Amino acid sequence: MPLLAEQFKGVFDELYTQKDFVQKVILEEETSFLRTLATGIKRFEEVMALETVGNINLIDGTAEFRDIANKTISGQSAFELSDTYGFPIDLTELMARELGWSVNIKDYEAALTAQKSRSRLATTVSAGDWVVLRPGDNTQFIGYDEYQTLNTEILKYRKVVAQGKELYHIVLSKTPFYAESGGQVGDTGMITSEWYDEQTGPASLQVIDTKKENGLTIHIAELQQVFNGEAMVPSPLKKLPGGNYMAFIDQGKRMMTNANHSATHLMHAALKEIVGGHVNQKGSLVNPDALRFDFSHFSKVSEDDLVAVERVVNMKIMENIPLKEQRNVRYQDAIASGVTALFGEKYGDYVRVITFDDNFSKELCGGTHVKATGEIGFFKILSESAVAAGVRRIEAITSFNSLNYIQEQSKMVQDVKDLLKNPKDLTKSIADLLEENNRLKKDQEKAVLQKASGLKQGLADKAQTINGINFIAERVELPNADAVKNLAYQIKDIVSDLFLVLAADIDGKPNLTVMLSENLVKEKGLNAGNIVRELAKEIQGGGGGQPFFATAGGKDVSGIDRALEKAKSFIA
């Protein structure tokens, strides 16, 4: 890697300046892939071990996983290994070949095609032709300074159908609506006609989103009419009328979005200061409810660093730093001034610079922001997680959402204090409670094991010899499946040629356990998995497992006795 970075110096400087970071990302990517590979191999091996004795699909528990006779892995199951567990199809084929199996590639490709079709259908939009009412496509955006306009025209519109819902795409001559861009969601609001009909009232368009399409600002709207202040479903209109319209954005949502967007800038700067200069934005989402920020970093951000970032951002909020906005700045001049630009992002010759303190946060940005940082209110990080190799994600909230969160957390803490009789040291009190709970659990587990051991000899003595097999089928009173399993293994240790069926009522749910000696599996062809599935029918359930040990659960406790009686039929 250092050699490659050196060779690209002067050609691709970003690779050279961040070579240490890139090396760590590559290492993490390799480690992540090896983890995925190990998980996939383990899953594949588990399936192989079980499928050599039955046609159970361990992936979904229902469909057949292999054609045992033809030694063929079904395409659907191979697809699920790839789609659900990230196990590449070529590795599935390779490992299958090594075991003398093959993969039904035709069915695999069919399953892959079906998934792609489902994805396409989910996003299919049927759009009609544009109806032009006024010449021109350029929309004047006034949303940086205004939340409404009382004088705009519809330049053109078209009807669209998306997921069965009829909508309109509207292009206005002038708009306060911000179109989704740079991670900031589009504005919502209303477009209302100036003209008025005594019977139906003014035509009203409920704008549910605003997006960019081929340079056009598209207002995505639902057509309705308003009469006496109440929304009414209109009769189909052949076209939207021309004339003057008024456009209003949802100011509350915009103000919350502004707060989250400006907080994102402050957090970006704080991360560079606390975590390291290698931190760069890799993606973001800003909406009225929260902010999400993806950034380059090779490992989990420590809790101490997150607290420090949170503190720095809130300090900048309390300073109430005024927004410094510069529009139409030459790109080269902006870069020379030390502005933060996103690597890989395409900028025009002229850019917009957003600054909160020249010595702290200065970024190229086309989004909307608060007029001063104090409007953000309070900043609270909710989570930090991995997104991809070398990319981390922080989710956070501001303003009223952060206030509500703090109040809810405070109430939760007080409720816990009340339950614990208001201890002086809440953390110690909870730690002591958890320690006591763990001790009691261990004592309970020990008592259950002792009870199971006490049942062992009594059950062994009840063995009936049928056709050379020691048969035991009994109901036991034990509190959980682990205790039943432990008892089954203990009986296996002291009874040879064992065919054991144990039944238990665990919290009102029937449980069946089948244990076989290995020689019965090898010499007589018995299979615990097959047996327990048949017995499970009596309790309205299902199950499975290994040839010598299997379990099942169900719904009908009254069927336990029938299942125990039925077990004898497998050797009678």
C-alpha positions in Angstrom: 0.0 0.0 0.0 2.7 2.6 0.8 4.4 1.8 -2.5 1.1 2.4 -4.4 0.4 5.6 -2.5 3.9 6.9 -3.4 3.4 6.1 -7.1 0.1 8.1 -7.1 1.6 11.1 -5.3 0.9 14.2 -7.4 -1.7 12.3 -9.4 -4.1 11.2 -6.7 -2.9 13.1 -3.6 -5.9 12.0 -1.5 -4.5 8.4 -1.6 -1.1 9.5 -0.4 -2.2 11.9 2.4 -4.5 9.3 3.8 -2.4 6.2 3.2 -2.4 5.1 6.9 -6.2 5.4 7.0 -6.6 3.5 3.8 -4.3 0.7 5.1 -6.5 0.3 8.2 -9.7 0.3 6.0 -8.3 -2.5 3.8 -7.3 -4.5 6.9 -10.8 -4.0 8.4 -12.4 -5.0 5.1 -10.3 -8.2 4.9 -11.1 -9.0 8.6 -14.8 -8.4 7.9 -14.9 -10.6 4.9 -13.1 -13.4 6.8 -15.8 -13.1 9.5 -18.5 -13.4 6.9 -16.7 -16.3 5.3 -16.3 -18.1 8.6 -20.0 -17.6 9.4 -21.1 -18.9 6.0 -18.8 -21.9 6.2 -20.1 -22.8 9.6 -23.7 -22.5 8.3 -22.9 -24.6 5.3 -21.2 -27.3 7.4 -24.2 -27.4 9.8 -26.5 -27.9 6.9 -24.3 -30.6 5.4 -24.1 -32.5 8.7 -27.9 -32.6 9.1 -29.0 -32.9 5.5 -27.1 -36.1 5.0 -29.8 -37.7 7.2 -32.9 -35.7 6.1 -34.4 -33.1 3.8 -34.8 -30.3 6.3 -34.1 -26.7 5.2 -32.2 -25.2 8.0 -32.4 -21.8 6.5 -36.2 -21.3 6.8 -37.2 -24.6 8.5 -39.8 -25.6 5.8 -38.6 -26.2 2.2 -36.2 -29.0 1.2 -32.6 -27.9 1.1 -31.2 -30.7 -1.0 -32.3 -33.3 -3.4 -30.6 -36.2 -1.5 -30.8 -38.7 -4.4 -29.2 -36.4 -6.9 -26.9 -34.7 -4.4 -28.0 -31.3 -5.6 -28.4 -28.1 -3.4 -31.6 -26.3 -4.4 -31.2 -22.9 -6.1 -33.5 -21.3 -3.5 -31.4 -22.4 -0.6 -28.2 -21.4 -2.3 -29.7 -18.0 -2.9 -30.7 -17.6 0.7 -27.1 -18.5 1.8 -25.9 -15.7 -0.5 -28.7 -13.2 0.2 -29.1 -13.7 3.9 -25.7 -14.8 5.1 -23.5 -13.1 2.5 -22.0 -16.4 1.4 -20.9 -16.0 -2.2 -22.5 -18.5 -4.7 -19.2 -19.4 -6.2 -18.0 -20.6 -2.7 -21.2 -22.6 -2.3 -20.5 -24.3 -5.6 -16.8 -24.9 -4.7 -17.6 -26.5 -1.3 -20.4 -28.5 -2.8 -18.1 -29.9 -5.5 -15.5 -30.9 -2.9 -18.2 -33.0 -1.2 -19.5 -34.5 -4.5 -22.6 -32.3 -4.7 -23.7 -29.7 -7.2 -25.9 -26.5 -7.1 -29.0 -25.9 -9.1 -27.8 -22.7 -10.7 -30.8 -22.4 -12.9 -33.1 -22.1 -9.9 -30.6 -19.9 -8.1 -30.6 -17.4 -11.0 -34.4 -17.6 -11.1 -34.6 -16.7 -7.4 -32.1 -13.8 -7.9 -34.2 -12.5 -10.9 -37.4 -12.7 -8.8 -35.9 -10.6 -6.1 -34.7 -8.0 -8.6 -38.3 -7.9 -10.0 -39.7 -7.4 -6.6 -37.3 -4.5 -6.0 -38.2 -2.9 -9.3 -42.0 -3.2 -8.6 -41.6 -1.5 -5.2 -40.1 1.6 -6.9 -42.1 1.6 -10.2 -43.5 5.0 -11.1 -45.8 5.5 -14.1 -45.6 9.1 -15.3 -47.7 10.9 -17.8 -46.6 13.6 -20.3 -45.8 17.1 -19.1 -48.6 19.6 -19.6 -46.9 23.0 -20.2 -48.8 26.1 -19.0 -46.0 28.6 -19.2 -42.7 28.6 -21.2 -39.5 28.0 -19.4 -38.1 25.5 -16.8 -36.0 27.6 -14.5 -37.4 27.9 -11.0 -36.3 30.8 -8.8 -35.5 29.4 -5.4 -36.2 31.8 -2.6 -36.1 29.3 0.3 -32.9 30.5 1.9 -34.6 33.8 2.8 -38.4 33.1 2.6 -40.8 30.4 3.9 -43.6 31.4 1.4 -44.4 33.2 -1.8 -47.8 34.8 -2.6 -47.0 35.1 -6.3 -45.9 32.1 -8.3 -47.1 30.3 -11.4 -47.3 26.6 -12.4 -44.9 26.3 -15.4 -45.8 22.7 -16.1 -47.2 19.6 -14.4 -47.7 15.9 -15.0 -49.8 13.1 -13.4 -47.9 10.2 -11.9 -48.9 6.9 -10.3 -46.5 5.6 -7.6 -47.4 2.4 -5.7 -51.0 2.7 -6.8 -51.3 6.3 -5.6 -52.1 9.2 -7.9 -49.8 12.2 -7.5 -48.8 15.3 -9.4 -45.3 16.6 -10.3 -45.4 20.4 -10.3 -42.8 22.9 -11.5 -43.2 26.4 -10.2 -41.8 29.7 -11.5 -40.7 30.6 -8.0 -40.6 28.5 -4.9 -39.6 28.5 -1.2 -39.5 24.7 -1.2 -36.0 23.1 -0.8 -35.5 20.1 -3.0 -33.9 17.1 -1.5 -30.1 17.4 -1.9 -26.9 16.8 0.0 -28.6 14.6 2.5 -31.2 17.1 3.5 -34.8 16.0 2.8 -37.2 18.0 0.6 -39.7 20.4 2.1 -43.4 19.7 2.5 -46.2 22.2 2.5 -49.1 23.6 0.4 -49.6 25.2 -3.0 -52.9 27.0 -3.2 -54.6 28.7 -6.1 -55.6 32.4 -6.0 -58.8 31.8 -7.9 -61.9 30.7 -5.9 -65.0 28.8 -6.8 -68.1 29.3 -4.6 -69.0 25.6 -4.8 -65.6 24.0 -4.4 -63.3 26.6 -3.0 -59.7 27.1 -4.0 -57.7 24.4 -5.7 -55.1 23.1 -3.2 -52.0 21.0 -3.7 -50.6 19.2 -0.6 -46.8 19.0 -1.3 -45.6 15.7 0.3 -42.0 16.0 -1.0 -39.7 18.1 -3.1 -37.0 16.6 -5.3 -34.6 17.5 -8.1 -35.0 15.8 -11.5 -32.7 16.8 -14.5 -32.1 20.2 -12.9 -35.9 20.8 -12.3 -37.3 21.4 -8.8 -40.2 18.9 -8.7 -43.0 19.5 -6.1 -44.6 16.1 -5.5 -48.2 16.8 -4.6 -51.6 15.4 -3.9 -54.5 17.2 -5.5 -57.3 18.2 -3.2 -59.8 20.9 -2.9 -60.6 23.0 0.2 -64.1 24.0 1.1 -64.9 25.8 4.4 -61.5 24.9 5.7 -62.0 21.2 5.3 -60.2 19.0 2.7 -62.5 17.3 0.2 -61.8 14.6 -2.4 -62.1 16.4 -5.8 -63.7 15.1 -9.0 -61.0 14.2 -11.6 -59.6 17.4 -13.2 -58.4 17.3 -16.8 -55.7 19.8 -16.0 -54.6 22.1 -13.3 -55.7 25.7 -14.0 -53.2 28.5 -14.8 -53.1 31.8 -13.0 -51.4 32.9 -9.8 -50.6 30.4 -6.9 -49.3 30.8 -3.4 -46.8 28.4 -2.0 -46.1 27.8 1.7 -43.6 25.4 3.3 -44.2 23.7 6.6 -42.2 26.1 8.7 -42.0 23.9 11.8 -40.4 21.0 9.8 -38.0 23.4 8.1 -36.8 24.9 11.3 -36.2 21.5 12.9 -34.4 20.4 9.7 -32.3 23.6 9.8 -31.3 22.8 13.4 -30.3 19.2 12.5 -28.3 20.4 9.4 -26.4 23.0 11.3 -25.7 20.6 14.1 -24.2 18.2 11.5 -21.7 20.8 10.5 -20.7 21.5 14.1 -20.4 17.7 14.8 -18.2 17.2 11.7 -15.9 19.9 12.9 -15.9 18.4 16.5 -15.1 14.9 15.2 -12.1 16.3 13.3 -11.0 18.0 16.5 -11.5 15.1 18.9 -11.2 11.9 16.8 -8.7 13.1 14.1 -8.2 15.1 11.0 -8.7 12.0 8.8 -12.5 12.2 9.6 -14.4 13.1 6.5 -18.1 13.0 5.7 -19.1 9.9 3.7 -22.9 10.5 3.7 -25.6 12.1 5.7 -29.4 12.3 6.2 -31.0 15.4 7.7 -34.7 15.6 8.4 -37.0 17.2 11.0 -36.7 14.3 13.4 -33.0 13.5 13.5 -29.6 13.6 11.8 -27.5 10.8 10.6 -23.8 11.3 9.7 -21.5 8.8 8.1 -17.8 9.5 8.3 -14.4 7.9 7.6 -12.9 6.2 10.6 -11.3 2.8 11.1 -12.6 1.7 14.5 -15.4 2.3 17.0 -15.4 5.8 18.5 -14.8 5.5 22.2 -17.5 6.6 24.7 -15.2 9.2 26.1 -14.7 10.7 22.6 -18.4 10.7 21.9 -19.0 12.6 25.2 -16.2 15.1 24.2 -17.8 15.6 20.7 -21.2 16.1 22.3 -19.7 18.7 24.7 -17.9 20.6 22.0 -21.0 20.9 19.9 -23.2 22.0 22.8 -20.5 24.6 23.7 -20.7 26.0 20.2 -24.5 26.1 20.4 -24.3 28.0 23.7 -22.0 30.5 22.1 -24.8 31.3 19.7 -22.5 31.8 16.8 -24.1 33.7 14.0 -24.3 32.1 10.5 -21.9 33.5 8.0 -23.3 32.6 4.5 -21.5 33.4 1.3 -23.2 32.7 -2.0 -21.7 32.5 -5.4 -18.1 32.2 -4.2 -15.5 31.0 -6.8 -14.7 27.4 -6.0 -10.9 27.9 -6.0 -11.2 31.0 -3.7 -13.3 28.9 -1.3 -10.8 26.1 -1.3 -8.0 28.5 -0.7 -9.8 30.0 2.3 -9.6 26.6 4.0 -13.2 25.4 3.6 -14.0 21.8 4.1 -15.1 20.1 0.8 -16.3 16.6 0.4 -13.8 14.4 -1.5 -15.4 13.0 -4.7 -18.2 15.5 -4.7 -18.7 17.5 -7.9 -18.9 21.2 -7.4 -19.6 24.0 -9.9 -17.5 27.0 -10.6 -19.3 28.9 -7.9 -20.3 27.5 -4.6 -22.0 28.5 -1.3 -19.9 28.6 1.9 -21.5 28.0 5.3 -19.4 29.2 8.3 -20.0 28.9 12.0 -16.8 30.6 13.4 -14.0 30.9 10.9 -11.8 28.9 13.1 -14.2 26.0 13.7 -16.7 25.1 11.0 -16.4 26.2 7.4 -18.0 24.0 4.7 -19.3 24.0 1.2 -23.1 23.4 1.4 -26.3 24.1 -0.5 -28.6 23.2 2.4 -30.6 25.4 4.8 -29.4 26.4 8.2 -30.2 28.2 11.4 -29.4 31.9 11.6 -27.3 31.3 14.8 -26.2 28.2 16.6 -28.4 29.0 19.6 -31.5 28.0 17.6 -30.3 24.4 17.6 -31.1 24.2 21.3 -29.4 21.1 22.5 -27.5 18.3 20.7 -27.6 14.7 21.9 -25.9 11.7 20.3 -28.1 8.6 20.3 -25.8 6.0 18.8 -22.5 5.2 17.0 -22.2 2.2 14.8 -20.4 0.6 11.8 -21.8 1.0 8.3 -19.0 -0.4 6.2 -15.3 -1.0 6.4 -13.7 2.3 7.4 -17.1 4.0 7.7 -18.9 4.8 11.0 -22.3 6.3 11.6 -23.6 8.7 14.3 -27.3 9.3 14.9 -28.3 12.3 16.9 -31.1 14.7 17.7 -31.5 18.4 18.5 -34.0 21.0 19.6 -37.4 19.8 21.0 -36.6 16.1 20.2 -33.4 16.2 22.4 -35.4 18.0 25.1 -38.1 15.3 25.0 -35.4 12.6 25.0 -33.6 14.1 28.1 -37.0 14.4 29.9 -37.9 10.8 29.1 -34.5 9.5 30.3 -34.7 11.6 33.4 -38.2 10.2 34.2 -36.9 6.7 33.6 -34.0 7.2 36.1 -36.4 8.6 38.7 -38.8 5.7 38.2 -35.8 3.3 38.8 -34.8 5.3 41.9 -38.4 5.0 43.2 -38.4 1.3 42.7 -35.1 1.0 44.6 -36.3 3.3 47.4 -34.1 6.2 46.3 -30.6 4.9 47.0 -27.7 7.4 47.3 -25.7 5.5 44.7 -28.0 4.3 41.9 -25.3 2.6 39.9 -24.0 0.6 42.8 -27.5 -0.3 43.9 -28.3 -1.7 40.4 -24.9 -3.5 40.2 -25.7 -5.2 43.6 -29.1 -6.1 42.4 -27.8 -7.7 39.2 -25.1 -9.6 41.2 -27.8 -10.9 43.6 -30.0 -11.9 40.6 -27.1 -13.8 39.0 -26.4 -15.6 42.2 -30.0 -16.6 42.6 -30.1 -17.8 39.0 -27.1 -20.0 39.6 -28.6 -21.4 42.7 -31.8 -22.1 40.8 -29.9 -23.8 38.0 -28.0 -25.9 40.5 -31.2 -26.9 42.2 -32.7 -27.9 38.8 -29.7 -29.9 37.9 -29.8 -31.7 41.2 -33.5 -32.4 40.6 -32.8 -33.8 37.1 -30.0 -36.0 38.5 -32.4 -37.3 41.1 -34.8 -38.4 38.4 -32.1 -40.1 36.4 -32.0 -43.5 38.1 -35.7 -43.7 38.6 -36.3 -43.2 34.8 -33.5 -45.7 34.0 -35.2 -48.3 36.1 -38.4 -47.9 34.0 -36.7 -49.0 30.8 -38.7 -51.6 28.8 -36.7 -54.0 26.6 -38.5 -54.2 23.2 -36.8 -56.0 20.3 -33.4 -55.5 22.0 -34.0 -51.8 22.6 -34.3 -50.2 26.0 -37.3 -48.0 25.6 -38.2 -45.2 28.0 -41.1 -42.7 27.3 -42.0 -40.6 30.3 -43.4 -37.2 31.3 -41.0 -35.2 33.6 -41.5 -32.1 35.8 -38.7 -29.8 34.9 -38.7 -26.0 34.4 -36.8 -25.6 31.1 -35.6 -27.4 28.0 -31.9 -27.3 29.1 -32.8 -29.3 32.2 -34.6 -31.9 30.1 -31.7 -32.1 27.7 -29.2 -32.5 30.6 -31.3 -35.3 32.0 -31.5 -37.0 28.6 -27.7 -37.1 28.4 -27.3 -38.4 31.9 -29.7 -41.3 31.2 -27.8 -42.0 27.9 -24.6 -42.4 30.0 -26.1 -45.2 32.1 -28.5 -47.0 29.7 -27.2 -48.8 26.6 -29.3 -49.4 23.4 -31.4 -46.4 24.5 -34.6 -45.1 22.9 -35.6 -42.3 25.2 -38.6 -39.9 24.9 -39.1 -37.2 27.5 -42.1 -34.9 27.6 -42.5 -31.7 29.7 -44.9 -28.9 30.2 -42.8 -25.8 30.1 -44.7 -22.6 31.0 -47.8 -24.1 29.4 -46.1 -25.2 26.2 -45.4 -28.9 25.4 -41.8 -30.0 24.9 -40.6 -33.3 23.5 -37.0 -34.6 23.6 -35.8 -37.8 21.8 -32.4 -39.3 22.6 -31.0 -42.4 20.8 -27.9 -44.4 21.4 -25.4 -44.1 18.5 -25.6 -47.8 17.7 -29.4 -47.6 17.1 -28.8 -44.8 14.6 -26.0 -46.7 12.7 -27.3 -50.3 12.9 -31.1 -49.9 13.0 -31.4 -46.7 10.9 -33.4 -44.8 13.6 -33.3 -41.0 13.4 -34.2 -38.8 16.3 -35.0 -35.8 14.0 -37.5 -37.8 11.9 -39.1 -39.4 15.0 -39.5 -36.1 16.9 -41.2 -34.5 13.8 -43.8 -37.3 13.8 -44.4 -37.1 17.5 -44.7 -33.3 17.3 -47.9 -33.7 15.2 -49.6 -34.9 18.4 -48.9 -31.6 20.2 -49.5 -29.4 17.1 -45.9 -28.4 16.7 -42.7 -29.2 14.9 -39.0 -29.7 15.5 -35.8 -31.4 14.4 -32.2 -32.0 15.3 -29.4 -34.5 15.0 -29.8 -38.2 14.3 -29.2 -39.1 17.9 -30.8 -36.1 19.6 -33.7 -33.9 18.6 -36.4 -31.7 20.3 -39.8 -30.3 19.4 -42.2 -27.7 20.7 -45.9 -27.3 20.2 -49.2 -25.7 21.3 -51.3 -28.6 22.6 -50.3 -29.8 26.0 -53.1 -32.4 26.0 -51.3 -34.2 23.2 -48.3 -35.2 25.4 -49.7 -38.6 26.4 -50.6 -39.4 22.8 -47.0 -38.5 21.7 -45.5 -40.8 24.4 -47.7 -43.7 23.4 -47.0 -43.2 19.7 -43.2 -43.3 20.4 -43.4 -47.1 21.0 -44.6 -47.7 17.4 -41.2 -46.8 16.0 -39.7 -50.0 17.5 -42.7 -52.3 18.1 
